[in-house]
Structures are given as C-alpha cells and as structure tokens.
Amino acid sequence: MATLCKRLLVPHAQLWIIVLIAVTSCSRFQQYPRYVAAKKNTNVHFICHHQNGSSIRWYKMSEQDDIPQVIRSTLPKIEVVSKDTVLEMTINKIQYEDNGIYLCENASLMGSVQLKHKCGSELKVIGFSTIEQVQNRNTLKDAIIMIQSILLVIFVSVPMLLCLDKGDGKDISDEDHTYEGLEIEQTATYEDIAPFRDVKAKWTVGEHPCQE
C-alpha cells in the first residue's frame, strides 16, 4: 500500500513542480495582448511589464526558429520605447513574415522554449483576400443550403402528388363501373295507367264479409 502511494505521489509532485516553474517564469514578465489577429499593412502594439531594468529585450520565434531571435529595434518598421518598468514595441505595416510569437525576456533567456511559447504573444497577419474568401465561402454555403432545401421539397412533394392522382383516378373508375351490366326496367308512365272503374261487387248470401 505504501509503495502504491509513493507511485501516485511522484507524478503529482512532478506536475506541481512544472506548474510552479511555468507560473514563476511567466509572472516575471507580464505582456499583452496574448494574441493579435490583424490585417496586412496595419500597426500592432505589444506591452511588457518587468522589474529588471534595461536588460529586457524583445524576441521573436517563428515556425522555423528553434530558439528566440533578438528583434533589432533599429529596423524602420520596429519602434521600441522603454519607460521605467514598461517596455513597448510597435510593428508598423505588418506583413506575412511577421507572423510568430513575440517574447519579452532578459538577455539570458532563462526557461525552456515550451514555456516561452506559453508566455509570449502570438501575432497572426490576415490578408484582405482572406476576409473576402471567408465572405464568399459563407455566401456559397448559404446558396448550397437553399438549393438542397428546394431539391428536398421537390423530391418529397412529387411522389406524394403522383400517389394522390392515382388514388383519385382509381375512385372515378370504380364509380364508372358500379352499375355496369344492370338492365333498366321500364315502368309505366302516368298516361299508360288505365282509368279506375268503380264496379260494385256482387255478394252472394253467406259470402258477405259482414255476415257470418
């Protein structure tokens, strides 16, 4: 029982250590926004709060980078402003190559690369064509749904109408053959009836109904 408890406690302890390291590493630098999706040729801003003075720098990690790369503040499109414990960075007229994760870190780059991904800010550049494509896809999707609905109504209603027409035709044909084969009996009309004659019946003795 004791061995089982030790086996269960060891993974939990390791997990807590990893969580504490992650929290400690990210708490040293607070940067925002964490995620930015902006159109091409627009400006984006990143802000970092720190307590290490002038040793803080901005780094970038793209998909092909194994380690963060230092961002040169001398580039025309990059503007870095440091105010006491705040380090701001502005990227002007962003392009697709600016996609990546931006880190606010000290020169030693303490911590693992995985933690840098979690603590950094991600930038996603969206082109104008992408927005138009999304709108076109939505329009095309709505049109397909409408066409499918119309076809479904047609496929359901046509067989029902055909069945109803067949049922009505069968009823009419049955009514037409109901009296087939019967002979018409001729009856006398009013003019053919002979006039009624009031003839007194002759009763014989013993035959009158009132006599016994």
RAFEN-V16205 format. One record per pair of residues at least 12 apart in sequence whose C-alpha atoms are under 10 Angstrom apart, sorted by the first residue. I is the first residue (numbers start at 1). J is the second residue. If there is no record, write none. Layout:
# RAFEN-V16205
I;J
I;J
This chain:
# RAFEN-V16205
18;115
21;111
21;112
21;115
22;111
22;112
22;114
22;115
22;116
22;118
22;119
23;115
23;119
24;111
25;105
25;110
25;111
25;112
25;115
25;116
25;119
26;104
26;105
26;111
26;115
26;116
26;118
26;119
26;120
27;49
27;50
27;119
28;49
28;50
28;51
28;52
28;104
28;105
28;119
29;48
29;49
29;50
29;51
29;52
29;56
29;86
29;103
29;104
29;105
29;106
29;119
29;120
30;47
30;48
30;49
30;50
30;86
30;104
30;119
30;120
31;46
31;47
31;48
31;49
31;50
31;86
31;87
31;88
31;102
31;103
31;104
31;119
31;120
31;121
32;45
32;46
32;47
32;48
32;49
32;104
32;119
32;120
32;121
32;122
33;45
33;46
33;47
33;48
33;120
33;121
33;122
33;123
34;46
34;47
34;101
34;102
34;118
34;119
34;120
34;121
34;122
34;123
35;101
35;102
35;120
35;121
35;122
35;123
35;124
36;99
36;121
36;122
36;123
36;124
36;125
37;99
37;122
37;123
37;124
37;125
37;126
38;94
38;95
38;123
38;124
38;125
38;126
38;127
39;93
39;94
39;95
39;96
39;124
39;125
39;126
39;127
39;128
39;130
39;131
40;93
40;94
40;95
40;96
40;98
40;124
40;125
40;126
40;127
40;128
41;91
41;92
41;93
41;94
41;95
41;96
41;125
41;126
41;127
41;128
42;91
42;92
42;93
42;94
42;95
42;125
43;77
43;90
43;91
43;92
43;93
43;94
43;95
44;89
44;90
44;91
44;92
44;93
44;94
44;123
45;79
45;80
45;88
45;89
45;90
45;91
45;92
46;58
46;80
46;87
46;88
46;89
46;90
46;91
46;102
46;103
46;104
46;121
46;123
47;80
47;81
47;82
47;86
47;87
47;88
47;89
47;90
47;104
47;121
48;82
48;85
48;86
48;87
48;88
48;89
48;103
48;104
48;105
49;83
49;84
49;85
49;86
49;87
49;88
49;104
50;84
50;85
50;86
50;87
50;104
50;105
50;106
51;84
51;85
51;86
52;84
52;85
52;105
52;106
53;82
53;83
53;84
53;85
53;86
53;87
53;106
54;82
54;83
54;84
54;85
54;87
54;106
54;107
55;105
55;106
55;107
55;108
56;82
56;85
56;86
56;87
56;104
56;105
56;106
56;107
56;108
56;109
57;70
57;71
57;72
57;73
57;80
57;82
57;87
57;89
57;103
57;104
57;105
57;106
57;107
57;109
58;70
58;71
58;72
58;73
58;80
58;87
58;88
58;89
58;102
58;103
58;104
58;105
58;106
58;107
59;71
59;72
59;101
59;102
59;103
59;104
59;105
59;106
59;107
59;109
59;120
60;98
60;99
60;100
60;101
60;102
60;103
60;104
60;120
60;121
60;122
61;98
61;99
61;100
61;101
61;102
61;103
61;113
61;116
61;117
61;120
61;122
62;97
62;98
62;99
62;100
62;101
62;102
62;122
62;123
63;99
63;100
63;101
64;100
65;100
66;113
67;109
67;112
67;113
67;116
68;101
68;102
68;103
68;105
68;109
68;113
68;116
68;117
69;102
69;103
70;102
70;103
70;105
70;107
71;102
71;103
73;89
73;90
75;91
76;91
76;92
77;90
77;91
77;92
77;93
77;94
78;90
78;91
78;92
78;93
78;94
79;91
79;92
87;104
88;104
89;102
89;104
94;123
94;124
94;125
94;126
95;124
95;125
95;126
95;127
96;123
96;124
96;125
96;126
96;127
97;124
97;125
98;123
98;124
98;125
99;122
99;123
99;124
99;125
99;126
100;117
100;120
100;121
100;122
100;123
100;124
100;125
101;116
101;117
101;118
101;119
101;120
101;121
101;122
101;123
101;124
102;116
102;117
102;119
102;120
102;121
102;122
102;123
103;116
103;117
103;118
103;119
103;120
103;121
103;122
104;116
104;119
104;120
104;121
105;119
105;120
